[in-house]
């Protein structure tokens, strides 16, 4: 894990691995120089402008790429600004705002949900369903996270809209990823 992703794990009394959830000793954390070297040397095309960018800088590039921003602007989104009596359009799933699974606070985007939960529910031991994951086509609305706050911090640092094309199914996405992988090698 990169330092930025591992840091929130180190800020809790009993750190758990963000992947397998096994407790670990923070004093035994080592830098993976070989992984850092690979991320800094391997280039991949931006999904917007196709410019080749090192993986270490891809997140930063994608967040400022005009073509990606244009693609995102053209995606249909429904974001309720205030409570309304109008029905939510059923043909456009709401993947923009979420409800806090602890207290029911509404209309939180991903970043606001993370901030809200860290500020208000840091010590809540209840297992809850992740509203972000359950809103995704592959999400399981009955799966409860063992450690929801660490899940939020590690799995939802970015918006899925940046990386996911909701208009294609899983098989088409896999084929596109394989084709891109083969074209790079």
C-alpha positions in Angstrom: 0.0 0.0 0.0 1.2 3.5 -0.6 1.8 5.7 2.5 -1.3 7.8 1.8 -3.6 4.7 1.8 -1.9 3.1 4.8 -1.8 6.3 7.0 -5.5 6.1 8.2 -4.9 2.5 9.3 -2.1 3.7 11.6 -4.3 6.3 13.3 -6.5 3.8 15.0 -5.7 1.9 18.2 -5.6 -1.5 16.7 -4.5 -1.2 13.0 -6.0 -3.7 10.6 -4.7 -4.6 7.1 -6.9 -2.7 4.6 -7.0 -5.8 2.4 -7.4 -8.9 4.7 -8.4 -7.1 7.9 -5.7 -8.9 10.0 -4.1 -6.9 12.8 -0.6 -5.7 12.1 2.3 -4.1 13.9 2.8 -0.5 12.5 6.5 -0.7 13.6 7.0 -3.5 11.0 5.8 -1.4 8.0 8.4 -1.3 5.3 8.6 0.8 2.2 8.2 -1.2 -1.0 10.9 0.5 -3.1 10.4 -1.9 -6.0 6.7 -1.0 -6.2 7.4 2.7 -6.0 10.0 2.3 -8.8 7.4 0.5 -10.9 4.7 3.1 -10.4 7.2 5.8 -11.3 8.4 4.1 -14.4 5.4 2.3 -15.9 3.2 4.5 -18.2 -0.4 4.0 -19.2 -2.7 6.1 -21.4 -5.2 8.5 -19.8 -8.7 7.3 -20.6 -9.6 10.9 -21.6 -6.8 12.3 -23.7 -4.7 9.1 -24.2 -1.6 10.9 -23.0 0.9 8.4 -21.5 1.4 9.2 -17.8 3.3 7.3 -15.1 1.0 5.4 -12.8 2.4 7.4 -9.9 0.9 10.6 -11.4 -2.2 9.1 -13.1 -4.7 10.1 -10.3 -3.4 13.6 -10.4 -3.5 13.8 -14.2 -7.0 12.3 -14.4 -8.4 14.8 -11.9 -7.1 17.7 -14.0 -7.5 16.3 -17.6 -9.9 18.4 -19.6 -11.1 15.4 -21.7 -11.9 13.4 -18.6 -13.7 16.4 -17.1 -15.7 16.7 -20.3 -16.6 13.0 -20.2 -17.7 13.3 -16.6 -19.8 16.5 -17.4 -21.7 14.5 -20.0 -22.6 11.7 -17.6 -26.2 12.0 -16.4 -26.3 12.6 -12.6 -29.1 13.2 -10.2 -28.3 15.1 -7.1 -31.2 16.2 -4.9 -30.5 19.7 -3.6 -33.3 19.9 -1.2 -36.0 17.4 -0.1 -38.7 17.2 -2.8 -42.0 15.5 -3.3 -41.0 14.6 -6.9 -40.0 11.0 -7.5 -36.3 10.2 -8.1 -35.9 9.2 -11.7 -35.7 5.4 -11.8 -33.7 5.3 -15.0 -30.7 7.2 -13.6 -29.4 5.6 -10.4 -28.2 8.0 -7.7 -24.5 7.4 -7.4 -23.8 11.0 -6.4 -25.2 11.4 -2.9 -25.5 8.9 -0.1 -27.2 8.4 3.3 -25.0 7.8 6.4 -25.6 4.2 7.4 -25.2 5.2 11.1 -27.5 8.2 11.6 -29.3 8.6 8.3 -27.8 12.0 7.4 -28.8 12.5 3.7 -27.3 14.1 0.6 -23.6 13.4 1.4 -21.3 13.0 -1.6 -18.4 10.5 -1.1 -16.0 13.0 0.4 -18.7 14.4 2.7 -19.7 10.9 3.8 -16.1 10.1 4.7 -15.7 13.4 6.6 -19.1 13.0 8.4 -18.4 9.4 9.5 -14.9 10.3 10.7 -16.2 13.2 12.7 -19.4 11.7 14.1 -19.1 7.9 14.1 -15.3 7.2 14.6 -16.0 4.9 17.6 -19.2 3.3 16.4 -18.7 -0.5 16.5 -21.8 -1.4 14.5 -21.4 -3.3 11.2 -23.2 -1.3 8.4 -23.8 -1.6 4.7 -21.6 0.8 2.6 -24.0 3.1 0.8 -21.5 3.8 -2.0 -20.8 0.1 -2.7 -24.5 -0.8 -2.6 -25.3 1.9 -5.2 -22.9 0.3 -7.7 -24.2 -2.3 -10.2 -21.9 -4.9 -8.6 -22.8 -3.9 -5.0 -24.3 -6.2 -2.4 -26.9 -4.2 -0.5 -26.9 -6.8 2.3 -23.1 -7.0 2.9 -22.0 -5.3 6.1 -18.4 -4.0 6.4 -16.5 -5.3 9.4 -14.7 -2.0 9.8 -16.8 0.6 7.8 -14.5 3.6 8.5 -11.4 1.9 7.2 -13.4 0.6 4.3 -14.4 4.2 3.5 -10.9 5.5 3.9 -9.4 2.9 1.6 -12.0 2.1 -1.0 -13.6 5.4 -1.5 -10.9 8.0 -2.0 -11.9 8.6 -5.5 -15.2 8.8 -7.4 -16.1 5.7 -9.4 -17.3 8.0 -12.1 -13.7 8.7 -12.9 -12.8 5.1 -13.7 -16.1 3.2 -14.4 -18.3 3.2 -17.5 -21.7 2.3 -16.1 -23.1 1.9 -19.7 -21.2 -1.4 -20.3 -21.6 -4.7 -18.5 -18.9 -6.6 -16.6 -17.9 -8.8 -19.6 -17.5 -5.8 -21.9 -15.4 -4.0 -19.3 -13.2 -7.1 -18.9 -12.8 -7.4 -22.7 -11.9 -3.7 -22.9 -9.3 -4.0 -20.1 -7.8 -7.1 -21.8 -7.6 -5.3 -25.2 -6.0 -2.3 -23.6 -3.5 -4.5 -21.8 -2.6 -6.4 -24.9 -2.2 -3.2 -26.9 0.3 -1.8 -24.4 2.6 -4.9 -24.5 
